[in-house]
Amino acid sequence: MANPSPKPMRLSSYQREWVRLPRYRTTTTGETKAWPKTLLKARRIGGSTACAVDAANLAAGYEWRGDTLTDVLPIDVNVVSATTAQAKNVLAEIGDFVDRAKGRDPRYAATVKATSIEFETGATIRALPCKPSSLRTYTGAVIFDEFAFYQRPDEVWGAAKNIAAATLKEPRGYPLMAVTTPWTHGGFAHKIFTDDGLGFQRQIVDIYTAKQAGFPIDVEQTRAECALAEIFATEYECQWLKGGACFFDPELLLGAEREELPETLAKEPSFYGIDIGRTNDLTVIVEAKRLGDVLWIVGIIALRGMHFDDQRDRVVEALRGGKLGRALIDRGGMGRDLSDHLERKFSTRAKGVDFSQASKEDLAVTFRRELEAGRVRVWTGGDAEQTRAMRIEMTSIKAKAATGGHISFETPRTVSGHGDRACVADFVWSTQGTVDCHRKRLVNSVDLERDDP
């Protein structure tokens, strides 16, 4: 028996609105030119699906004009993504739509490959990395996926504008579309999505708009799953992160991210930073490894609403999961009992740390210097949700001058008053003993050849 055809894809009202925004407009001089559009969206509300349908229509040779789907010339589409994983996800979304549509309309028939989809109309949808050098070879429509999270977004935009520029074949130019959840206020991406002087078409879909349109998402449950108000505001309410200068430059954090791990890293010992949360906070375990003079953050585990005994068991399980080099535990609050337990269990390889304002300042400044020197890498191939959340939390940290020449930090706040992943990421670096002052203060000599208990 033949497999049944996939069910048609049903779009929500805001997805249909995005797909049907006009591709071209008539200027004041009477010329017809491509009309860029932007979509600022909450996460998990089907934004990538809307872009997939848009891309497939371009390649199949369809254009919405009002309520009518009109035949036009097929157009190549260049989908630019922040990471390889995101590019694959976008192509998968497009491939899913094509698979559903081709049985009813042969113009959607296409061959899906690893980095491209080739339509029988002759058009190609290709996935490209967000590097200016990779965008100079092609022409056609451009879709920027998660534009706010690009490194050097201004350079990428400039290179992509050349792709979409008018040609002899298409004097109107090609459609240019940018889609993202917001991140930091005041940067180039923020300008592209908010400056009305650019004359772009704009659509904003936050979690409330999606819910009202019938999208099956629980607003309060989603809010509860976010450790910080900043995360919910940025990821779901479409608010740009602002409130002063970021102590950790967003471009610096993006520049530290890597999708692949060095093969030789597997044999290196693991170092951990552990923060134990109360009822409404996260318990966070950050794992890092050192290769040469570079620290790799390779794992982030976040636990919420778990009984203390279960948390303790998960922490012990994590520390026994590989070759343990060193573990530092924040002794504040509930962390004191766990640090005492781990010190007994793992001897000199586990140590509780009491943080002071001075030590936090030293750690934050040192960690930023290491980032600036290119000696920190963050692996994005693990738990992408936790990596993304840590990025937002660290970007939320603000610094201002305090008395005595010191720095005062305003950190993202949970119900009990602190950010989880961000503070943990700081003192993970101190476990490496890379900087003398931290090695003397926090790290004793460790025998890495001892068996785990």
GISULZI-V370827 format. One record per pair of residues at least 6 apart in sequence whose ideal C-beta (glycine too) atoms are under 7 Angstrom apart, sorted by sequence separation. I is the first residue (numbers start at 1). J is the second residue. D is the distance in whole Angstrom. If there is no record, write none. Layout:
I,J,D ; I,J,D
This chain:
26,32,6 ; 27,33,6 ; 41,47,4 ; 57,63,7 ; 81,87,4 ; 102,108,4 ; 118,124,5 ; 128,134,5 ; 147,153,6 ; 150,156,5 ; 166,172,6 ; 183,189,7 ; 184,190,7 ; 211,217,6 ; 226,232,4 ; 233,239,4 ; 277,283,5 ; 329,335,6 ; 370,376,5 ; 401,407,7 ; 402,408,4 ; 413,419,7 ; 414,420,7 ; 433,439,4 ; 62,69,5 ; 63,70,5 ; 101,108,4 ; 102,109,5 ; 110,117,5 ; 111,118,5 ; 128,135,6 ; 166,173,4 ; 210,217,6 ; 234,241,5 ; 276,283,5 ; 288,295,5 ; 289,296,5 ; 343,350,5 ; 380,387,5 ; 411,418,6 ; 412,419,4 ; 11,19,7 ; 24,32,5 ; 25,33,7 ; 39,47,6 ; 62,70,7 ; 79,87,7 ; 110,118,6 ; 116,124,6 ; 117,125,4 ; 165,173,6 ; 211,219,6 ; 275,283,7 ; 288,296,6 ; 303,311,6 ; 319,327,6 ; 331,339,5 ; 342,350,4 ; 343,351,7 ; 399,407,5 ; 400,408,5 ; 411,419,5 ; 430,438,4 ; 24,33,7 ; 62,71,7 ; 63,72,5 ; 81,90,6 ; 110,119,4 ; 116,125,6 ; 164,173,6 ; 180,189,7 ; 223,232,5 ; 275,284,5 ; 288,297,5 ; 289,298,6 ; 329,338,6 ; 343,352,6 ; 378,387,6 ; 24,34,6 ; 25,35,4 ; 61,71,6 ; 62,72,7 ; 98,108,5 ; 110,120,7 ; 116,126,4 ; 164,174,4 ; 207,217,6 ; 288,298,6 ; 329,339,4 ; 399,409,6 ; 412,422,6 ; 433,443,4 ; 23,34,6 ; 24,35,6 ; 61,72,6 ; 79,90,5 ; 109,120,5 ; 115,126,6 ; 116,127,7 ; 208,219,7 ; 230,241,6 ; 274,285,5 ; 286,297,6 ; 287,298,5 ; 303,314,6 ; 398,409,7 ; 411,422,7 ; 23,35,6 ; 61,73,6 ; 98,110,5 ; 115,127,5 ; 164,176,5 ; 207,219,6 ; 287,299,4 ; 340,352,7 ; 397,409,6 ; 398,410,4 ; 411,423,7 ; 430,442,5 ; 431,443,6 ; 22,35,6 ; 61,74,4 ; 180,193,7 ; 272,285,6 ; 273,286,5 ; 329,342,6 ; 339,352,3 ; 60,74,6 ; 107,121,6 ; 178,192,6 ; 222,236,6 ; 272,286,7 ; 286,300,5 ; 397,411,5 ; 59,74,6 ; 207,222,7 ; 272,287,6 ; 327,342,6 ; 21,37,5 ; 59,75,7 ; 284,300,7 ; 285,301,4 ; 336,352,7 ; 396,412,4 ; 58,75,5 ; 95,112,4 ; 270,287,5 ; 271,288,5 ; 301,318,6 ; 335,352,7 ; 59,77,6 ; 142,160,5 ; 284,302,5 ; 58,77,5 ; 98,117,7 ; 270,289,6 ; 327,346,7 ; 393,412,5 ; 130,150,4 ; 282,302,5 ; 283,303,4 ; 18,39,6 ; 130,151,7 ; 135,156,7 ; 142,163,5 ; 268,289,5 ; 282,303,7 ; 329,350,7 ; 331,352,4 ; 55,77,5 ; 95,117,6 ; 142,164,5 ; 268,290,6 ; 282,304,5 ; 324,346,7 ; 327,349,6 ; 331,353,6 ; 94,117,6 ; 132,155,5 ; 136,159,6 ; 140,163,7 ; 141,164,7 ; 268,291,6 ; 283,306,7 ; 315,338,7 ; 326,349,6 ; 327,350,4 ; 328,351,6 ; 329,352,5 ; 330,353,6 ; 331,354,5 ; 332,355,7 ; 396,419,7 ; 55,79,6 ; 132,156,6 ; 135,159,4 ; 139,163,6 ; 265,289,5 ; 329,353,7 ; 135,160,5 ; 138,163,6 ; 324,349,5 ; 328,353,5 ; 330,355,7 ; 397,422,6 ; 91,117,6 ; 130,156,5 ; 136,162,7 ; 265,291,5 ; 308,334,7 ; 312,338,6 ; 393,419,5 ; 132,159,4 ; 264,291,7 ; 319,346,6 ; 135,163,6 ; 139,167,6 ; 283,311,5 ; 393,421,5 ; 394,422,5 ; 207,236,4 ; 262,291,6 ; 312,341,6 ; 316,345,7 ; 393,422,4 ; 206,236,7 ; 207,237,7 ; 285,315,6 ; 15,46,6 ; 19,50,6 ; 94,125,6 ; 147,178,5 ; 206,237,5 ; 265,296,6 ; 390,421,4 ; 394,425,6 ; 18,50,5 ; 147,179,7 ; 148,180,4 ; 206,238,4 ; 389,421,6 ; 390,422,7 ; 141,174,5 ; 144,177,7 ; 147,180,4 ; 148,181,7 ; 285,318,5 ; 12,46,6 ; 15,49,6 ; 19,53,5 ; 140,174,5 ; 141,175,4 ; 142,176,5 ; 143,177,5 ; 144,178,4 ; 145,179,6 ; 146,180,5 ; 148,182,6 ; 149,183,6 ; 154,188,4 ; 204,238,6 ; 15,50,4 ; 19,54,5 ; 139,174,7 ; 144,179,7 ; 146,181,7 ; 148,183,4 ; 153,188,5 ; 157,192,7 ; 261,296,7 ; 276,311,7 ; 386,421,7 ; 390,425,6 ; 18,54,7 ; 91,127,5 ; 143,179,7 ; 153,189,5 ; 90,127,6 ; 261,298,7 ; 56,94,6 ; 11,50,7 ; 55,94,5 ; 23,63,6 ; 87,127,4 ; 48,89,7 ; 52,93,4 ; 56,97,5 ; 148,189,4 ; 274,315,6 ; 11,53,7 ; 48,90,6 ; 52,94,4 ; 56,98,6 ; 147,189,5 ; 20,64,4 ; 49,93,6 ; 53,97,6 ; 19,64,6 ; 48,93,5 ; 52,97,5 ; 56,101,7 ; 74,119,7 ; 84,129,7 ; 147,192,7 ; 361,406,6 ; 364,409,6 ; 61,107,6 ; 79,125,6 ; 81,127,6 ; 361,407,5 ; 60,107,4 ; 74,121,4 ; 76,123,5 ; 272,319,6 ; 60,108,5 ; 74,122,6 ; 75,123,6 ; 76,124,5 ; 77,125,4 ; 78,126,6 ; 79,127,5 ; 80,128,5 ; 82,130,6 ; 74,123,4 ; 79,128,7 ; 81,130,7 ; 360,409,7 ; 78,128,6 ; 80,130,5 ; 190,240,5 ; 183,234,7 ; 56,108,6 ; 182,234,6 ; 270,322,5 ; 270,323,6 ; 274,327,6 ; 181,235,6 ; 269,323,4 ; 270,324,6 ; 271,325,5 ; 274,328,7 ; 276,330,7 ; 80,135,7 ; 90,145,5 ; 185,240,4 ; 227,282,5 ; 269,324,7 ; 270,325,6 ; 271,326,5 ; 272,327,4 ; 273,328,6 ; 274,329,5 ; 275,330,5 ; 278,333,6 ; 182,238,6 ; 184,240,7 ; 185,241,6 ; 186,242,7 ; 269,325,3 ; 274,330,7 ; 278,334,6 ; 182,239,7 ; 184,241,5 ; 185,242,3 ; 182,240,5 ; 183,241,6 ; 276,334,5 ; 60,119,6 ; 86,145,6 ; 276,335,4 ; 367,426,5 ; 370,429,6 ; 59,119,5 ; 61,121,5 ; 78,138,5 ; 86,146,6 ; 275,335,7 ; 60,121,6 ; 59,121,7 ; 76,138,7 ; 78,140,6 ; 80,142,6 ; 184,246,7 ; 276,338,5 ; 364,426,6 ; 367,429,5 ; 76,139,7 ; 77,140,6 ; 78,141,7 ; 80,143,7 ; 187,250,7 ; 363,426,5 ; 366,429,7 ; 59,123,4 ; 76,140,3 ; 77,141,5 ; 78,142,5 ; 79,143,5 ; 80,144,5 ; 81,145,5 ; 82,146,5 ; 363,427,6 ; 75,140,6 ; 80,145,7 ; 81,146,7 ; 59,125,5 ; 75,141,5 ; 77,143,6 ; 79,145,6 ; 184,250,5 ; 82,149,5 ; 183,250,6 ; 363,430,6 ; 82,150,6 ; 366,435,5 ; 55,125,5 ; 366,438,6 ; 353,427,7 ; 295,370,7 ; 362,437,7 ; 80,156,7 ; 80,160,6 ; 295,375,6 ; 294,375,5 ; 295,376,5 ; 296,377,5 ; 297,378,5 ; 298,379,5 ; 293,375,6 ; 297,379,7 ; 58,141,5 ; 294,377,6 ; 296,379,6 ; 299,382,6 ; 300,383,6 ; 298,382,7 ; 302,386,5 ; 78,163,6 ; 300,386,4 ; 300,387,6 ; 9,97,6 ; 55,143,6 ; 353,442,6 ; 300,390,6 ; 9,100,5 ; 8,100,6 ; 51,143,6 ; 6,99,6 ; 7,100,7 ; 6,100,4 ; 51,145,7 ; 348,444,6 ; 349,446,6 ; 5,103,5 ; 348,446,6 ; 75,174,6 ; 328,427,6 ; 151,251,6 ; 328,430,7 ; 151,254,5 ; 328,431,5 ; 151,255,6 ; 149,254,7 ; 326,431,5 ; 346,453,6 ; 345,453,6 ; 328,442,7 ; 256,371,6 ; 58,175,7 ; 247,364,7 ; 326,443,7 ; 261,379,6 ; 252,371,5 ; 258,377,5 ; 248,368,6 ; 252,372,7 ; 256,376,5 ; 326,446,6 ; 247,368,7 ; 256,377,6 ; 257,378,5 ; 258,379,6 ; 259,380,6 ; 260,381,7 ; 300,421,6 ; 325,446,6 ; 256,378,5 ; 258,380,7 ; 259,381,5 ; 54,177,7 ; 248,371,7 ; 257,380,5 ; 325,448,6 ; 51,179,6 ; 297,425,7 ; 324,452,6 ; 34,164,7 ; 297,428,7 ; 47,179,6 ; 320,452,5 ; 281,414,5 ; 280,414,7 ; 281,415,7 ; 295,429,6 ; 280,415,4 ; 281,416,5 ; 280,416,6 ; 284,420,5 ; 284,421,5 ; 295,432,6 ; 34,172,6 ; 41,179,7 ; 43,181,5 ; 253,391,6 ; 278,416,6 ; 282,420,4 ; 286,424,5 ; 33,172,6 ; 34,173,4 ; 42,181,7 ; 281,420,6 ; 286,425,6 ; 32,172,5 ; 33,173,6 ; 34,174,6 ; 36,176,4 ; 37,177,5 ; 38,178,5 ; 39,179,4 ; 40,180,7 ; 41,181,6 ; 284,424,5 ; 288,428,5 ; 34,175,5 ; 36,177,7 ; 253,394,6 ; 293,434,7 ; 34,176,6 ; 40,182,6 ; 253,395,7 ; 286,428,5 ; 290,432,5 ; 277,420,6 ; 250,395,5 ; 275,420,6 ; 248,394,5 ; 248,395,6 ; 24,172,6 ; 275,423,6 ; 246,395,5 ; 248,397,6 ; 275,424,5 ; 247,397,5 ; 241,392,7 ; 246,397,7 ; 247,398,6 ; 273,424,4 ; 23,175,5 ; 246,398,7 ; 247,399,4 ; 40,193,5 ; 245,398,7 ; 38,192,7 ; 241,395,6 ; 244,398,4 ; 273,427,5 ; 38,193,5 ; 241,396,6 ; 243,398,6 ; 273,428,4 ; 271,428,6 ; 47,205,7 ; 231,389,6 ; 234,392,6 ; 273,431,7 ; 45,205,6 ; 271,431,4 ; 231,392,5 ; 271,432,6 ; 38,200,5 ; 45,207,7 ; 227,389,7 ; 230,392,6 ; 247,409,7 ; 37,200,6 ; 42,205,6 ; 36,200,5 ; 37,201,4 ; 38,202,5 ; 39,203,5 ; 40,204,5 ; 41,205,5 ; 42,206,5 ; 42,207,4 ; 45,210,4 ; 228,393,6 ; 35,201,6 ; 230,396,5 ; 42,210,6 ; 46,215,6 ; 45,215,5 ; 45,217,7 ; 44,217,6 ; 85,259,7 ; 84,259,6 ; 83,259,6 ; 269,448,5 ; 21,201,5 ; 230,412,5 ; 228,412,5 ; 18,203,6 ; 228,413,7 ; 17,203,6 ; 228,414,6 ; 227,414,6 ; 14,205,5 ; 228,419,6 ; 43,235,5 ; 42,235,7 ; 43,236,6 ; 227,420,6 ; 42,236,5 ; 14,209,6 ; 14,210,7 ; 42,238,6 ; 41,238,7 ; 40,238,5 ; 14,213,5 ; 13,213,5 ; 12,213,5 ; 12,214,6 ; 12,215,6 ; 184,395,6 ; 83,380,6
